[in-house]
Amino acid sequence: MSTLNSLSLDASGFKIPEPQSLITFPDNPPASPHNHDASLEHYVNMEDEGDSGKPFAIPDLWAPSKLYLGGLIEDGLLFSQLQLDDIDEKLPAIADATKKTDTYFNLPDYTLGDPIVVPVDIEPKSDPAASADGPGDENTKDVGEEDIWLGLGETGIPPDEAGYLSWDAFENHHFRERQTPYITETGPTTFDAAIIAQEDFLKINNAGHVVVDTKTYTAALFALALGRSSVLFTWVEEKQTFDSAFPKMRISGYSGTLLENILVMFMDCGNITVSLQKFVDKSYTAHASPGRIALANSVSQLLSTIQARFNANPSTQNSIMQLQALFQSTHSILKCFGHITRHVSKSRSDESMLSTIYQEIQLLEHRTDSLRGILLEVLSQVSRPWLEFSGVWLGLERETTIPLTKEGKGKSFVKVENREWVDEQGLEVNEPDFVLDLDRVPAFISSEDARAMFEVGRSLRFLRDHHSDHPLARAEVIASACPPSLDWKFSWEDIVKVEGRALQYESDLTKAIQEFGKKSSEPAEEDISLSQNLVASSSPPNFWSSQESGMEAHLLATIDMFNKPLGEDVQVDSFSEELNAYLRTSGDSVREDTSLFSPPISLVPVLSFNPIISAQARIVNGTCMRIFFKSHNLREHLSVQRSFHLLGNGVFSSRLSHALFDPELETAERQRGIARSGGTMGLRLGGRDTWPPASSELRLALMGVMTESYHTNNSPDAIHAGTFLDQTSLPGDLSFAVRDMSEEDIQKCMDPDSVEALDFLRLSYKPPAPLDAVITPVILYKYDQLFKLLLRVIRMLYVVSALFRDATDRTARWQGIENLAQRFRIEAHHFISSICGYFFDTGIETTWRLFERKLDQIEARINRDDGNIALGQNEGIDKLRDYHERVLDRIMFALLLRKRQQPVLNLLEEIFTLVLQFSKYSRQRATGSKRKDSADKEVRELYARFRKKVGVFISVCRSLSEKKGYGERKFIDGRAADQGGLFDFDDLTEENTISQLLSRLEMSNYYSKP
């Protein structure tokens, strides 16, 4: 029988049959090709016979199908009468027997040459089944019969070299394929010959390039990428770059243009590597700072990792393309670090360097490969010194270095500057104090958070200086609560943990403070035991202070520890792991993260640091506010400012007015030949010719005015008893003093009829420490400005009240009352009274009531019994100071003392001057020194000027009241009113109250009429 011989491959790779048929035929067909029925019956009978009575017989697997009609179809092309021998027959004979005129399915020439004689064992097998097979068995082959498959395996003669087959070669055995048309596939020899040819067949103009050895060039590229000089590339210091030994060079099989493009990446790697190494050297020597050294450590670690990664024999890298792919990720990370160091080199401080790195990493936030994790790790390492100092300033960590004091220069965002003010003697005083330097705050910390951090640290220093026994002033108590550290967190899981740790720390520290408050009234021994209990969990035992049993136990524990083998304390360097992973995977691997996605870089600082800062701020703010109000009587000192600087004490205002202006008091002026009677004395401004008074006169006239007024206000019954407790001591050593003035201002004060006659008098007050944190020199300056204006106002009020006395007194020599002078008196009194009422009622009293209400809220918060001692993050001493200052700003705005209101105040002072001139005229008429005929013209001129000035003043006030944006209600710092908070400043916005002054001055348009 005939069967399948072999298969071949077409051009597309699929197998197609050789010219033999895939179906076997019997050697003698049973019937004629035209007898279809007989032939079909024959095959059916044969199938039946093969099945009869032989259940274990092996069927003929190569038998044709029952429906096959044999060789009846003679005209078919595919199944023509082919003679297909068994596969063990000789192939050349089969090829000759099957040759036809149609060459499409002809078998190629598979002649293998002379037959190979293979020795075969001719002894019969012992297997009985094998001996029963008959002469057709394979074991009974002739010794000289050829076995092509066995011959190839046993002789070791290799077959013909495999190649691509085509239809042309299939039909024509003598067909030979043409050579490839691409010159690059013919080998480097042909390519080099085409390059150096004078005709320049490739049109690339590379004939003048020097051809160097491939291994040498590869080794040079390898060294160049690592920043090392070699035979072909050397570092030129003048150019700050690597230079090639040959201007034009190439290697065999590569054009010079291609190598120049490949060389760009390796040249960048080498130049950046050298520049990074120089940055590291400078950071350690010339520009040494904690942050810059931390960045230099990261850069040095990067260079060391790259050198260790490629510390291999460069001769093993024979392929330029392989070498380029190897350094692709290295070039990417070096380029990124080079960009950062270039920008950082321009930074003058660590904080500006941190801001630059943070901004550069924000630009690379879109990266999803491992380089993002590397950059974040660099940011974490470089910002660690700044975060450590911030933790020390906030009291979260112990100070391991020299403590920061006011005698030093400061550090980071905390600087020490001299605070200047004028003391009670008129001398400028400089005192160092901590000041927030916003220029030294990194960009990832907002100005509000920076101020909160600064004020928390400043309040802690206040506690350490004035209340050293408080738990917050003792580092061991804070350490017992296990405070969290300020560290970067870049995943949602870590951020959630930070918030939980901050809340737990706040709870633990609150319990420690409450426990201290319960024991504060007990003896000192119990306080010591309490502190020992608080620090037991965090501080190591003191060996020398322990008892004998404790010392023995400690020694035994130490011996046991030394007897144990040393454990492997291997610290995992996450930065090195990130670098190795990036270089090993060519930067393509995505960093594995347990969270679904990472928070954006812009939110990471807020989420990482704010929970810790807020927890510490809440505890410190509540504690310091409670100490200021309870231990230092802050509210009493604020009431003193209201009573004296703002003339809120009626007794003080009345006594001061009489001491300064009452002409009936005994003069304090030293006169020859006149003995003082020892009664109440005054300065009698307006009734004397010499001015200003001497210091002894001031002392005599104002003696006891302030002390008696203070104690009368605090103890009304003391005035009836005639005794005052501690009369010589007032809060802040409050007293009268002389203002330090310029020569021009002194000349103005020397005129007793001028508005500036009393500007030399001021109140001296120095807030005791630590109340100067709320009553600052700037606030005291504003109090002084208000007192100077109010002193002028009460003088004017006294003057207009005395005008009617001069005209109606029986002893006065002013006979008759002129209508013009009477009108002047009435209008002046009305104007001055309206101004005084507006200043004291609307400007001062209304605003101070808001301040008193705020102080009541604070005391209610700190005196609550729910055990919560904390206030909000923005509810500390600094916010109270700002609120106090804004109270004064609002009062100054209502009293026309702001800088933009200076023209209006000058106009008001001109009106005061006219009233004082008329008062002088009135005194002269009353004493008879000025006659009526000579005074009519002067009064007429004064009244005309007065009426004109008042009309202008009212017109200006009316325009201000109608002006859009003048004092309209607006929220401070752009915050909405519904944000709430203890110090939201919404109730202290500058409000236009000029309309209230207009309603007092003119309700019938009197001055608007012609």
Summary of the structure (lengths in Angstrom):
residues: 1010
radius of gyration: 53.6
end to end distance: 142.6
largest distance: 178.8
contacts: 2744
relative contact order: 0.05
helix: 54%
strand: 5%
